[in-house]
Amino acid sequence: MDSLYDDLEAAPAPIAQPIIQLQPAVPNKEDKDSKLVLLTTQLENEQLKKQNTNLKLENEKLKKKNAELQDQNNTVKTNISQLFITAKQQLREKDQEIEELREQVQRHEREAQRPMKKQRIQYAPPQQAPTYPQFLPPTSPPNPNTYTNNPYM
């Protein structure tokens, strides 16, 4: 009976040995080209590493600047929102004040259109004319020593 494991009883197959190519001790043109490619690749790698580092630093700076700008943006949004709310409140107050002034004007117009009540004007006789104090001449002549600065004396 053929079993799934029948072939396991056989001797194991030999393990394949990897093929290693040994480089010749004498450098040839192909070897020099490969070293040149390796050096240029290493230089490019170093340049790319520096560029990567610079880009990472610039990325961090931009992230910080972005965070600052977002904070400023949020502050501006809050300020504008508060300003808008205040402006709406002031407009409501002004509208209310305008309405009150219109009501006053209408009230005055209604009063002006009503016929005036006839009032009897009473005549009052003039009262005694007011009296003013009279200036009397001095009883004695002025003392010349008291008016020394008077140019007319």
TORPA-4810 file (N, C-alpha, C, O; in nm, 3 decimals):
<nodes>
NODE_1_0.084_-0.116_0.000_0.000_0.000_0.000_0.089_0.123_0.000_0.179_0.140_0.082_M
NODE_2_0.059_0.203_-0.092_0.139_0.326_-0.105_0.092_0.425_-0.002_-0.026_0.460_0.008_D
NODE_3_0.185_0.466_0.071_0.152_0.561_0.176_0.214_0.695_0.141_0.302_0.708_0.056_S
NODE_4_0.167_0.788_0.207_0.216_0.925_0.186_0.362_0.937_0.226_0.436_1.020_0.174_L
NODE_5_0.402_0.853_0.318_0.536_0.864_0.373_0.632_0.758_0.321_0.740_0.741_0.377_Y
NODE_6_0.597_0.689_0.219_0.681_0.583_0.168_0.815_0.635_0.116_0.917_0.568_0.133_D
NODE_7_0.816_0.746_0.056_0.940_0.797_-0.001_1.036_0.852_0.103_1.149_0.887_0.070_D
NODE_8_0.993_0.861_0.226_1.080_0.912_0.331_1.183_0.808_0.374_1.286_0.842_0.433_L
NODE_9_1.158_0.687_0.346_1.249_0.582_0.387_1.373_0.580_0.301_1.476_0.525_0.341_E
NODE_10_1.367_0.637_0.189_1.481_0.639_0.099_1.587_0.732_0.155_1.559_0.815_0.242_A
NODE_11_1.704_0.720_0.106_1.815_0.803_0.153_1.791_0.947_0.113_1.737_0.974_0.005_A
NODE_12_1.829_1.040_0.197_1.805_1.181_0.165_1.890_1.225_0.047_2.001_1.174_0.025_P
NODE_13_1.836_1.320_-0.027_1.905_1.373_-0.144_2.020_1.460_-0.097_2.010_1.525_0.006_A
NODE_14_2.129_1.461_-0.173_2.242_1.545_-0.132_2.206_1.694_-0.142_2.134_1.734_-0.233_P
NODE_15_2.255_1.775_-0.047_2.228_1.920_-0.041_2.316_1.988_-0.143_2.436_1.962_-0.151_I
NODE_16_2.254_2.077_-0.220_2.328_2.147_-0.325_2.419_2.248_-0.260_2.378_2.323_-0.172_A
NODE_17_2.540_2.250_-0.304_2.639_2.345_-0.253_2.628_2.474_-0.334_2.620_2.469_-0.457_Q
NODE_18_2.627_2.592_-0.267_2.620_2.717_-0.342_2.748_2.736_-0.422_2.857_2.696_-0.382_P
NODE_19_2.730_2.799_-0.535_2.844_2.824_-0.623_2.905_2.956_-0.582_2.836_3.058_-0.588_I
NODE_20_3.028_2.958_-0.542_3.098_3.078_-0.501_3.197_3.111_-0.609_3.281_3.029_-0.647_I
NODE_21_3.186_3.234_-0.657_3.281_3.277_-0.757_3.391_3.353_-0.687_3.366_3.451_-0.616_Q
NODE_22_3.505_3.309_-0.706_3.619_3.376_-0.646_3.668_3.483_-0.742_3.677_3.461_-0.863_L
NODE_23_3.699_3.599_-0.684_3.748_3.707_-0.769_3.895_3.683_-0.797_3.971_3.640_-0.710_Q
NODE_24_3.932_3.711_-0.915_4.072_3.689_-0.947_4.160_3.787_-0.871_4.118_3.899_-0.843_P
NODE_25_4.276_3.747_-0.841_4.369_3.830_-0.766_4.420_3.945_-0.852_4.463_4.047_-0.799_A
NODE_26_4.414_3.930_-0.979_4.462_4.036_-1.068_4.342_4.120_-1.107_4.246_4.068_-1.164_V
NODE_27_4.346_4.251_-1.077_4.231_4.334_-1.113_4.222_4.349_-1.263_4.322_4.362_-1.334_P
NODE_28_4.101_4.346_-1.309_4.080_4.367_-1.452_3.992_4.491_-1.472_3.954_4.558_-1.376_N
NODE_29_3.960_4.519_-1.597_3.885_4.640_-1.627_3.745_4.634_-1.566_3.693_4.735_-1.519_K
NODE_30_3.685_4.518_-1.568_3.551_4.502_-1.513_3.552_4.526_-1.363_3.456_4.583_-1.310_E
NODE_31_3.656_4.485_-1.295_3.669_4.505_-1.151_3.682_4.653_-1.120_3.623_4.702_-1.024_D
NODE_32_3.759_4.723_-1.200_3.776_4.868_-1.178_3.644_4.939_-1.201_3.612_5.033_-1.127_K
NODE_33_3.568_4.898_-1.301_3.437_4.960_-1.329_3.341_4.935_-1.213_3.265_5.024_-1.174_D
NODE_34_3.344_4.816_-1.158_3.253_4.785_-1.048_3.291_4.864_-0.923_3.203_4.908_-0.849_S
NODE_35_3.421_4.883_-0.898_3.463_4.965_-0.784_3.421_5.110_-0.805_3.382_5.178_-0.710_K
NODE_36_3.430_5.158_-0.928_3.390_5.294_-0.959_3.239_5.310_-0.937_3.194_5.410_-0.882_L
NODE_37_3.164_5.211_-0.981_3.019_5.215_-0.961_2.987_5.212_-0.812_2.897_5.282_-0.765_V
NODE_38_3.063_5.129_-0.738_3.042_5.120_-0.594_3.072_5.253_-0.527_2.995_5.297_-0.441_L
NODE_39_3.181_5.318_-0.563_3.217_5.448_-0.504_3.114_5.556_-0.537_3.073_5.633_-0.451_L
NODE_40_3.073_5.560_-0.661_2.973_5.660_-0.698_2.840_5.633_-0.628_2.769_5.726_-0.589_T
NODE_41_2.808_5.506_-0.612_2.685_5.470_-0.540_2.695_5.512_-0.394_2.599_5.563_-0.336_T
NODE_42_2.812_5.490_-0.334_2.831_5.532_-0.195_2.823_5.684_-0.181_2.764_5.734_-0.086_Q
NODE_43_2.882_5.757_-0.275_2.874_5.903_-0.272_2.728_5.950_-0.286_2.682_6.038_-0.213_L
NODE_44_2.659_5.891_-0.379_2.518_5.927_-0.397_2.438_5.895_-0.271_2.350_5.970_-0.232_E
NODE_45_2.472_5.782_-0.210_2.404_5.742_-0.086_2.427_5.845_0.024_2.334_5.884_0.094_N
NODE_46_2.552_5.889_0.039_2.583_5.991_0.140_2.509_6.122_0.111_2.456_6.186_0.202_E
NODE_47_2.508_6.161_-0.016_2.438_6.284_-0.053_2.289_6.272_-0.025_2.226_6.366_0.025_Q
NODE_48_2.233_6.158_-0.056_2.090_6.137_-0.030_2.060_6.135_0.119_1.955_6.183_0.162_L
NODE_49_2.153_6.080_0.199_2.134_6.081_0.345_2.134_6.224_0.397_2.052_6.260_0.481_K
NODE_50_2.228_6.308_0.347_2.232_6.448_0.389_2.105_6.521_0.346_2.046_6.597_0.423_K
NODE_51_2.065_6.495_0.223_1.943_6.558_0.173_1.822_6.514_0.256_1.735_6.595_0.287_Q
NODE_52_1.818_6.388_0.290_1.709_6.335_0.373_1.707_6.404_0.509_1.602_6.443_0.559_N
NODE_53_1.826_6.418_0.570_1.835_6.485_0.700_1.787_6.630_0.690_1.712_6.677_0.775_T
NODE_54_1.831_6.699_0.584_1.787_6.838_0.564_1.637_6.847_0.544_1.571_6.937_0.597_N
NODE_55_1.584_6.755_0.468_1.439_6.755_0.444_1.361_6.725_0.571_1.254_6.782_0.594_L
NODE_56_1.415_6.637_0.654_1.349_6.609_0.782_1.348_6.733_0.871_1.247_6.763_0.934_K
NODE_57_1.462_6.805_0.876_1.467_6.929_0.954_1.369_7.033_0.900_1.297_7.097_0.976_L
NODE_58_1.367_7.047_0.769_1.274_7.143_0.708_1.129_7.102_0.736_1.043_7.186_0.759_E
NODE_59_1.104_6.971_0.732_0.969_6.920_0.761_0.928_6.956_0.904_0.814_6.998_0.927_N
NODE_60_1.020_6.940_0.999_0.990_6.975_1.138_0.962_7.124_1.153_0.869_7.164_1.223_E
NODE_61_1.043_7.207_1.086_1.021_7.352_1.091_0.883_7.386_1.035_0.811_7.468_1.091_K
NODE_62_0.849_7.323_0.922_0.719_7.351_0.860_0.604_7.303_0.947_0.498_7.366_0.951_L
NODE_63_0.624_7.192_1.017_0.520_7.143_1.108_0.499_7.242_1.222_0.385_7.270_1.260_K
NODE_64_0.609_7.296_1.277_0.598_7.395_1.384_0.528_7.521_1.333_0.439_7.575_1.400_K
NODE_65_0.568_7.567_1.214_0.507_7.686_1.155_0.359_7.662_1.129_0.276_7.750_1.151_K
NODE_66_0.327_7.542_1.082_0.187_7.507_1.057_0.107_7.511_1.187_-0.005_7.561_1.189_N
NODE_67_0.164_7.457_1.294_0.095_7.459_1.424_0.073_7.602_1.471_-0.035_7.635_1.521_A
NODE_68_0.174_7.688_1.455_0.160_7.829_1.493_0.051_7.897_1.412_-0.032_7.971_1.466_E
NODE_69_0.051_7.870_1.283_-0.050_7.932_1.196_-0.190_7.881_1.228_-0.288_7.955_1.219_L
NODE_70_-0.199_7.755_1.265_-0.330_7.702_1.304_-0.379_7.769_1.431_-0.497_7.801_1.444_Q
NODE_71_-0.287_7.791_1.528_-0.324_7.862_1.651_-0.370_8.003_1.619_-0.472_8.049_1.670_D
NODE_72_-0.295_8.072_1.533_-0.334_8.208_1.494_-0.468_8.207_1.423_-0.552_8.294_1.445_Q
NODE_73_-0.487_8.110_1.337_-0.612_8.099_1.264_-0.729_8.078_1.360_-0.834_8.141_1.345_N
NODE_74_-0.711_7.991_1.459_-0.816_7.968_1.558_-0.845_8.095_1.637_-0.960_8.125_1.667_N
NODE_75_-0.739_8.169_1.672_-0.758_8.294_1.745_-0.835_8.394_1.661_-0.926_8.461_1.710_T
NODE_76_-0.798_8.405_1.534_-0.867_8.499_1.445_-1.013_8.457_1.429_-1.102_8.542_1.430_V
NODE_77_-1.038_8.328_1.413_-1.176_8.281_1.401_-1.257_8.316_1.525_-1.371_8.361_1.515_K
NODE_78_-1.197_8.296_1.642_-1.266_8.329_1.767_-1.294_8.478_1.775_-1.404_8.520_1.811_T
NODE_79_-1.193_8.559_1.742_-1.211_8.704_1.748_-1.318_8.751_1.650_-1.402_8.835_1.684_N
NODE_80_-1.316_8.698_1.529_-1.415_8.738_1.430_-1.554_8.695_1.475_-1.652_8.769_1.457_I
NODE_81_-1.563_8.578_1.533_-1.692_8.530_1.582_-1.746_8.622_1.691_-1.863_8.660_1.690_S
NODE_82_-1.659_8.659_1.785_-1.702_8.749_1.892_-1.738_8.887_1.836_-1.834_8.949_1.880_Q
NODE_83_-1.661_8.933_1.740_-1.689_9.062_1.677_-1.824_9.058_1.607_-1.901_9.154_1.614_L
NODE_84_-1.852_8.950_1.540_-1.980_8.934_1.470_-2.096_8.934_1.569_-2.198_8.998_1.546_F
NODE_85_-2.079_8.862_1.680_-2.184_8.858_1.782_-2.206_8.997_1.840_-2.321_9.039_1.859_I
NODE_86_-2.099_9.069_1.867_-2.110_9.205_1.921_-2.177_9.297_1.821_-2.262_9.378_1.859_T
NODE_87_-2.141_9.286_1.695_-2.201_9.371_1.591_-2.351_9.343_1.579_-2.430_9.436_1.565_A
NODE_88_-2.389_9.217_1.585_-2.532_9.183_1.577_-2.607_9.242_1.696_-2.718_9.294_1.680_K
NODE_89_-2.548_9.235_1.815_-2.611_9.290_1.934_-2.625_9.442_1.921_-2.729_9.498_1.955_Q
NODE_90_-2.522_9.508_1.872_-2.528_9.653_1.853_-2.633_9.690_1.749_-2.704_9.790_1.765_Q
NODE_91_-2.645_9.611_1.644_-2.749_9.637_1.544_-2.888_9.623_1.605_-2.977_9.703_1.576_L
NODE_92_-2.908_9.521_1.688_-3.038_9.505_1.755_-3.067_9.626_1.843_-3.180_9.677_1.844_R
NODE_93_-2.966_9.673_1.916_-2.986_9.790_2.002_-3.018_9.914_1.919_-3.107_9.991_1.955_E
NODE_94_-2.947_9.932_1.809_-2.973_10.048_1.722_-3.112_10.038_1.660_-3.182_10.139_1.649_K
NODE_95_-3.152_9.918_1.618_-3.287_9.900_1.563_-3.393_9.935_1.666_-3.494_9.998_1.634_D
NODE_96_-3.369_9.893_1.791_-3.463_9.925_1.898_-3.468_10.075_1.922_-3.576_10.132_1.942_Q
NODE_97_-3.353_10.140_1.921_-3.347_10.285_1.941_-3.418_10.358_1.826_-3.490_10.455_1.849_E
NODE_98_-3.398_10.310_1.703_-3.465_10.371_1.587_-3.616_10.355_1.601_-3.692_10.449_1.575_I
NODE_99_-3.660_10.238_1.643_-3.804_10.214_1.660_-3.862_10.308_1.767_-3.970_10.363_1.749_E
NODE_100_-3.790_10.326_1.877_-3.837_10.417_1.981_-3.845_10.560_1.929_-3.940_10.632_1.960_E
NODE_101_-3.746_10.603_1.851_-3.748_10.738_1.795_-3.863_10.754_1.695_-3.926_10.860_1.691_L
NODE_102_-3.890_10.652_1.617_-4.004_10.658_1.524_-4.135_10.673_1.601_-4.222_10.751_1.562_R
NODE_103_-4.147_10.597_1.710_-4.269_10.607_1.792_-4.283_10.749_1.848_-4.393_10.803_1.853_E
NODE_104_-4.172_10.808_1.891_-4.178_10.945_1.942_-4.222_11.041_1.833_-4.305_11.129_1.857_Q
NODE_105_-4.166_11.025_1.712_-4.203_11.114_1.601_-4.352_11.098_1.571_-4.423_11.197_1.553_V
NODE_106_-4.399_10.974_1.565_-4.542_10.951_1.539_-4.629_11.012_1.648_-4.734_11.070_1.618_Q
NODE_107_-4.587_11.000_1.771_-4.662_11.058_1.883_-4.669_11.210_1.868_-4.775_11.270_1.887_R
NODE_108_-4.556_11.272_1.835_-4.554_11.418_1.817_-4.638_11.460_1.697_-4.705_11.563_1.702_H
NODE_109_-4.635_11.380_1.590_-4.717_11.412_1.473_-4.866_11.403_1.507_-4.945_11.486_1.463_E
NODE_110_-4.903_11.301_1.584_-5.043_11.289_1.625_-5.085_11.407_1.711_-5.194_11.460_1.696_R
NODE_111_-4.997_11.447_1.802_-5.029_11.560_1.888_-5.040_11.689_1.807_-5.124_11.774_1.837_E
NODE_112_-4.958_11.704_1.705_-4.963_11.824_1.622_-5.089_11.827_1.537_-5.139_11.934_1.504_A
NODE_113_-5.141_11.711_1.501_-5.261_11.706_1.418_-5.389_11.725_1.499_-5.492_11.760_1.442_Q
NODE_114_-5.385_11.704_1.628_-5.505_11.723_1.710_-5.538_11.871_1.717_-5.448_11.955_1.723_R
NODE_115_-5.667_11.904_1.714_-5.700_12.047_1.727_-5.664_12.095_1.866_-5.679_12.026_1.967_P
NODE_116_-5.616_12.215_1.867_-5.575_12.273_1.996_-5.698_12.311_2.076_-5.798_12.356_2.020_M
NODE_117_-5.692_12.294_2.202_-5.801_12.335_2.290_-5.798_12.487_2.300_-5.693_12.549_2.314_K
NODE_118_-5.912_12.541_2.294_-5.919_12.686_2.309_-5.900_12.717_2.456_-5.972_12.668_2.543_K
NODE_119_-5.805_12.798_2.480_-5.780_12.840_2.617_-5.810_12.989_2.626_-5.777_13.067_2.538_Q
NODE_120_-5.869_13.022_2.730_-5.900_13.162_2.753_-5.777_13.229_2.810_-5.722_13.188_2.912_R
NODE_121_-5.738_13.331_2.742_-5.621_13.405_2.787_-5.670_13.511_2.883_-5.753_13.595_2.848_I
NODE_122_-5.620_13.507_2.999_-5.661_13.605_3.100_-5.563_13.720_3.099_-5.442_13.704_3.091_Q
NODE_123_-5.623_13.836_3.107_-5.542_13.956_3.109_-5.511_13.990_3.253_-5.601_13.995_3.337_Y
NODE_124_-5.387_14.011_3.281_-5.346_14.052_3.415_-5.293_14.194_3.405_-5.206_14.222_3.323_A
NODE_125_-5.345_14.283_3.487_-5.294_14.419_3.481_-5.148_14.422_3.524_-5.105_14.342_3.607_P
NODE_126_-5.072_14.516_3.466_-4.931_14.523_3.505_-4.918_14.559_3.652_-4.996_14.637_3.706_P
NODE_127_-4.824_14.504_3.710_-4.799_14.535_3.851_-4.722_14.666_3.856_-4.684_14.723_3.754_Q
NODE_128_-4.701_14.711_3.976_-4.631_14.838_3.994_-4.493_14.827_3.931_-4.424_14.725_3.944_Q
NODE_129_-4.455_14.931_3.864_-4.327_14.932_3.796_-4.216_14.913_3.896_-4.223_14.961_4.009_A
NODE_130_-4.115_14.843_3.856_-4.006_14.819_3.950_-3.934_14.949_3.982_-3.925_15.039_3.898_P
NODE_131_-3.884_14.956_4.099_-3.809_15.075_4.139_-3.662_15.042_4.140_-3.619_14.933_4.179_T
NODE_132_-3.588_15.138_4.094_-3.445_15.119_4.089_-3.382_15.209_4.192_-3.433_15.319_4.216_Y
NODE_133_-3.274_15.170_4.254_-3.211_15.259_4.352_-3.156_15.383_4.282_-3.102_15.375_4.172_P
NODE_134_-3.170_15.494_4.347_-3.120_15.619_4.291_-2.984_15.648_4.349_-2.957_15.628_4.468_Q
NODE_135_-2.900_15.696_4.261_-2.766_15.727_4.307_-2.764_15.874_4.349_-2.800_15.962_4.271_F
NODE_136_-2.725_15.896_4.466_-2.718_16.033_4.520_-2.576_16.085_4.510_-2.480_16.008_4.518_L
NODE_137_-2.562_16.216_4.491_-2.426_16.270_4.488_-2.362_16.256_4.625_-2.431_16.256_4.727_P
NODE_138_-2.232_16.244_4.627_-2.166_16.231_4.757_-2.187_16.359_4.840_-2.197_16.468_4.785_P
NODE_139_-2.192_16.342_4.966_-2.216_16.455_5.055_-2.090_16.535_5.080_-2.099_16.654_5.113_T
NODE_140_-1.976_16.476_5.065_-1.853_16.551_5.087_-1.764_16.534_4.964_-1.776_16.434_4.893_S
NODE_141_-1.678_16.630_4.938_-1.590_16.616_4.822_-1.490_16.503_4.844_-1.455_16.473_4.958_P
NODE_142_-1.446_16.440_4.736_-1.352_16.329_4.752_-1.217_16.375_4.802_-1.176_16.489_4.779_P
NODE_143_-1.151_16.287_4.869_-1.019_16.317_4.924_-0.918_16.305_4.812_-0.907_16.198_4.753_N
NODE_144_-0.842_16.410_4.779_-0.747_16.402_4.669_-0.634_16.304_4.695_-0.573_16.258_4.598_P
NODE_145_-0.604_16.272_4.817_-0.495_16.179_4.847_-0.530_16.034_4.809_-0.441_15.953_4.786_N
NODE_146_-0.655_16.003_4.804_-0.694_15.864_4.771_-0.689_15.839_4.622_-0.679_15.723_4.582_T
NODE_147_-0.695_15.939_4.538_-0.694_15.920_4.392_-0.567_15.970_4.331_-0.573_16.047_4.235_Y
NODE_148_-0.455_15.932_4.379_-0.328_15.984_4.328_-0.296_15.930_4.188_-0.223_15.994_4.113_T
NODE_149_-0.349_15.816_4.153_-0.320_15.759_4.022_-0.419_15.806_3.916_-0.405_15.770_3.800_N
NODE_150_-0.516_15.884_3.953_-0.615_15.931_3.858_-0.558_16.044_3.775_-0.521_16.147_3.831_N
NODE_151_-0.549_16.028_3.642_-0.486_16.133_3.561_-0.575_16.257_3.547_-0.525_16.363_3.508_P
NODE_152_-0.702_16.246_3.577_-0.792_16.359_3.562_-0.798_16.447_3.683_-0.870_16.546_3.682_Y
NODE_153_-0.729_16.418_3.781_-0.735_16.501_3.902_-0.612_16.580_3.920_-0.601_16.655_4.018_M
</nodes>
